[in-house]
Amino acid sequence: MSVAHHPQRPRALLMLLLANFFWGLSFPVIKAVMLLHGVLIPQAGTWFSAIYTVAPRFVLASAVLMALRPFDFWKVTRGEVKQGVIIGLFSSVGMLLQNDALQFTPASTSAFLTQFYAILIPIYVAVRLRRHPGWTVWVCCALVLAGVAILGRFDWRELSLGRGEWETLVASLFFMGQILWLENKAFAVNRPERLTLVMFVTEAVVFAGLAGATAPDIASLVTPWTSPAWLALTVVLTVFCTLGSFSIMNAWQPKITATEAGLVYCVEPIFGSLMALFLPALFSVWAGIAYANEQATFHLLVGGGLITAANILITLKPPAKG
């Protein structure tokens, strides 16, 4: 029996690809910000460095949304508050772990390991609904898994995962929760712009509190704001990788399935890896940090090709809505 999909599904896929582009940009930018933290506030620990990469962007993003829609925050419904807070908490934990992991692993490796939820989502959905998701989904999962293994040059004989790899995989679990809660049909009437505002405010409160608790001194909270390079990178993270990407995600992901979204989001590391080929050197010269370009390799082409193939296949043969 054929299953009707949302009439705006093709446009939703294109919009989510744009969100992936913005998130791909975030990996080398975040890496650069944390390296800049090492120059500006060397006395700060790794956790504060990771937190202070996230806190300013969500505080600023919340302020921008409130300025653009000053009355929206007072008109949110109970459902929008509930969904926004839960999604914000899932995203907060995931981003905290992911950003800390970037201090111990290359940007491209982190980007690809983050996509582990592409495998977990269809398994979770299959168990929850007690039904087979279809062979197309499993083939796409296999392609994604193979692509990640090739890109990471995974060696089964010397299985070893460091702090960066483990943190990224755990972060992926929380991103899976964010995707699944966004699809929840109980919140179908929620308005994306107000949901996004609640989500941003939640993350702003969480990370501002963590920043205050982990800062070694007041100077660590103030000094980065005096750096033009840090300010510019933070604006990029706020405008494109926060306001742009999450607004698109919250508005367009509900028009496709969570399984499909998880696989589409696997394009993100391809964008991230491509940008890591040339942006680090530019950031190094401009910001005065030591951040070398990553190299294009056969593994990147083959692994990225398999992930791209999975996205094309899931687009041509989408899973039924559950």
N, C-alpha and C positions, 0 to 999 in steps of 0.2 A: 504494500500500500504506500503510495507517495505521501510525503509529509510536506505541508506548506511551510515555507520559511518566511521570515519577515520581508515585506516588500522592499525595505531599504537595506537589505543585507549586502548587496554589492557596494553601496556607498559606505556602509559601516566598515567593510573590510579595507577599503581605501583609507578611510579616516584612521583606522587602527594602525595601518602601515605608517601613517604620518606620526602617530604617537610613538611607534617603535623607533622612528628616526630620531625623535627628540630624546627618548630614553637611551638610545645608542650613543648620542652625543654626551650624555651625562657621565658615562664611564671614564673617558679620558679627562673630562673637566673635573670630576670629583677627585680623581687621582692627582691632578695638578693642584687642586686646592689643599689637599692633605700634605703634599710635598711642600707647598708654600707655608702651611702651618709649621712645618719643621724649621723653616727659616725665621718666621715671624715670632712664634711662641715655642721655642725649643724646650721650655720647661714643662709644657703640657704633655700629658700621657696620651697613649693611643686612643683610649676611649673618648676622652674629651675632644681630640682631633676629629674623630668620626662623628661625634654628636654635633660639633660646631660647624660641620660641613652641611648638616641637614637643618638645624634649628633656624638659621637666618632665612633660608629660602621659604620655609613654611610660615614664618612670622610675616615676612614681606608679602607672600602670596595671599595670606589671609587679609592683610591690610588693603591690598589692591582690590580684592573682591568686595570688601566692605565699602570701599570708596566708590566702586562702580555701581554697587547695589546696596545702598545704605540701609534700606528697610527690609531686605531679604532675611537677615539674620533673625528678625523679630517675627517673621511669618512662617518659619519652618514648622512642619508638622511633627508629631511625636514619632511617626515612622521614619521621617527623614533624619531626625536626631539619632534614633536608634541605629539605623543602617550606617549613617555617617560616622558615628562614634566607633562602631565595631570595625568598619573598614579602616578607619584612621588608626585604630590600635593594631590591627594586623599589619598595616603598612609601616607603622612606626617600628615595630620589632624587626620586621624584615629589612627595612632600610638601615637600621642601626647595625645589624649583623653584617649586611652586605657592605656598608661603608667601612666598617672596621676591617673586614676581610680584604678590601682593596689595598690595605697597607702591607699585606703579606702575599699578594698574588697579582699577576699582570691583569690589566683592565680587560683584555679579551678573554682570559680564562674565567674571570669572575662573571663576565657577561654570559658566557655559554653555560657555566654551571648553574646559573640562576634559572635556566630554562628546564631544570629538573621537574618542575611542576607540570610540564607538558606530558610527562609520563604518568605522574601521580593523579591528575584530574580524571582521565578516563577510567583509571582503576577505581578511584573513589566513586565515580558516578555509576560504574557497573555494579559495584558492591551495594551501593545505596538503593538502586532501582532493581537489583537482582535480574539484570538482563544483559545480554551480550551487546556491546556498543557497535558492533560491526567490524568486519575485517579491515576496512579502510582505515579506521582509527588505529588499530594495532599496527598496521603497516607503517602509518605515519609516525607512530611512537618509535617503532624500530629504526626508521630512518633518522629521526631526531637523536636517538640514543647512539646510533652509529656515528652520526655527525659529531656529536659532543666528544665521543671517545677518540675519534681521529684528530679533532682540533686540539684536544688536550694531550695527545700522544700517550694515551693511557696504556700502561704496561701491566697486564694481569699478573705477571711473574713477580713484580715488585710493587704490589698494591700499597700505596702510601698516600695519605691525605694529611696535609698540614693544617694549621689553624685557619688560614684563608679559605681553603677548600671546604673544610667542615662547616665553617660559619656561613659560607655561601649556600651550601646545601640546606642547612637549617633555615636560612632566610627564605629559600624557595618554598618551604612548607607554609610560611606565613603569607607569602604572596599568593599561594594557592587558595588560602582562606579568604583573602581579599577578593579574588576573582569569583569564588563560589558565592560569597555574600552579595556581591554586586549583581549576580544572576538571580538571586532569590526572588521568586514570583510574589512573595508576600509584600514586597516593596515596589511592585511594578508601577504604582501611581506616583512614586517619588519623583520630584523634579530634579534633573541632573545638576543644575546650577546651584541649588540650595544644598543638595547632598554634598557637592564638592566643597562648598563653604564650610559645612559642619566637619567634613573630613579634614580640611586644612587647619581649622581652628583646633581640632583635637590633636593633630600632630604638632602644631605650634606650641600648645600648652605642654605636651609631653616632652618635647625636645628642649624647650626653654627651661623647664624644670630640671631636666637632666644636665643641661649645660651649667646651670647655676650650682648644682650639687657636685659636679666633677671638675669645675674650674679650679686650678691651683691658686689663682689670685685674680683680683679685679682686672689687672692689666691684660690677662689672657682673653678676657671678654671684650676689651676695648681695642687693643692693638690691631687686630685684623681689619677693623673698620677704617684705619688710617692708611691702608695699602690700596692704591688705585687698581693694581692687578687683582687683588682679592675681591674688591668690590665689583669689578667687571665680570669676573668668573661667577660670582654669586648672583649677579643680575641675569646672566645666561641661564644658570640653574633655575632661577625663579621664573623667568618669563617662558622659556621654552620647555625645560625639563620638569616643571611643576605645574604652572598655570596651563600651559598648552597641552602637555601630555595627559594629565589626570582629568582635565575637563573633557578632552576627547574620549578618554576611556570610560568615564562615568556616563557620558551621553550616548555612546555608540556600542559599547560592549553588550548591553542588554538585548541588542537586536540580533545577536548570534548566540550559540550555545557556549557554555563554559569550556567544554572540551575543544571546540573550534577556536575559541579565543586563546586558550593555552598554547595551541599549535601556531596560531598566527603570531603570537608574541615571540616565537622563536626566531623571528626575523631581526629582533632587537640586537642580538650579539653580532650579527653580520654587519649591521650598521656600525656598532661599536668597534669591531675589529678593523673595519675599513678606515674609520676616523683615527684609530690608534696608530695607523701607518704614517700619518703626517702631522697631526695636531700636537703631539708631545714636544717635538722640536720647536714648533712655533711658540708654545707656552713657555718653554725653557728660556728662549731668548727674551721674550716679553716680560716674564715674571721673575727671572733670575733664579730658576730652579734647575736641577739636574734630572731631566725626564727624557729618556731616549725613545725615539720612534720604535714601534714594534715592526717586525719584518713580515712581508707577504711570503707565504710558503705554500708548498704543494698541499700540506695538511689543511691550511686555511681554505684553499680552493675546493678540495674534495669534501671536507667536513661541512663547509658552508653550502656547497652544492646539494648535499644530502638534506640539509635542513630546509633549503629553498624548495627542493622537490617535495618534501612533506607538506609544505604550505600550499604549493600548487595543487597537489592531490586533494588536500582537505577542502580547498576552495571549489574544485570541480565536483567532488563527491562529499558534500557536507553531511555530518551526522544529524540524525533526527533530533528535534528538540525534545527534552525529557519532561 
